[in-house]
Amino acid sequence: MTNVLGWELSHARAALAAEGFAVRCLCGSSRKGVKGNESRVIRQRQTGAAEVELAFAVFKTDLDYQE
């Protein structure tokens, strides 16, 4: 299984799906709740023979981003 930690969520899901894994995603967030514009994988865990759970968080990577 490819290590997708830190990858953008859509790319991580596509890579693991191409390897034959069913992917489940969980969202994590900070208490402060700053709005962001990029979802990144913060945890990867194999939960079955062909199942993977990805936890992701939304980061503000573009300083000019306005919501």
VOGU-3710 file (C-alpha; in Angstrom, 3 decimals, decimal comma):
1> mtnvlgwels> 0,000/0,000/0,000  1,308/3,427/-0,944  1,945/5,799/1,962  -0,252/8,826/1,175  0,352/10,796/4,368  0,428/14,507/3,534  -1,072/14,027/0,074  -3,985/16,074/-1,189  -7,100/14,013/-0,421  -8,390/13,452/-3,963
11> haraalaaeg> -4,966/12,254/-5,160  -4,613/9,938/-2,146  -8,053/8,407/-2,721  -7,340/7,862/-6,417  -3,951/6,233/-5,751  -5,336/3,812/-3,175  -8,414/3,002/-5,262  -6,121/2,183/-8,201  -4,388/-0,334/-5,924  -7,757/-1,982/-5,224
21> favrclcgss> -8,512/-0,505/-1,786  -11,918/0,700/-0,655  -11,253/4,112/0,928  -13,188/5,617/3,841  -12,514/9,264/4,754  -12,857/11,020/8,112  -12,538/14,770/8,597  -10,521/16,211/11,470  -10,509/19,872/12,459  -8,964/22,216/14,945
31> rkgvkgnesr> -10,969/23,856/17,717  -10,233/27,258/16,252  -11,815/26,224/12,957  -9,823/28,375/10,532  -11,302/28,152/7,029  -9,002/26,503/4,520  -8,708/25,582/0,903  -6,745/22,320/0,717  -7,611/18,886/2,164  -4,542/16,884/3,221
41> virqrqtgaa> -4,245/13,352/4,638  -3,165/13,434/8,303  -3,615/9,715/9,140  -3,727/6,501/7,145  -4,856/3,186/8,613  -5,569/-0,171/6,991  -8,847/-1,444/8,442  -9,251/-4,642/6,419  -7,605/-6,734/3,727  -8,668/-4,243/1,038
51> evelafavfk> -9,924/-1,327/3,145  -8,190/1,883/4,162  -9,317/4,721/6,413  -7,943/8,187/5,708  -8,280/11,044/8,165  -7,889/14,458/6,596  -7,872/18,086/7,631  -8,428/21,265/5,642  -5,426/23,574/5,646  -5,117/27,185/4,622
61> tdldyqe> -2,186/26,903/2,201  -2,998/29,968/0,095  -2,490/33,094/2,209  -4,642/35,142/-0,174  -7,577/32,700/0,207  -10,809/34,425/1,240  -14,083/32,744/2,082
//
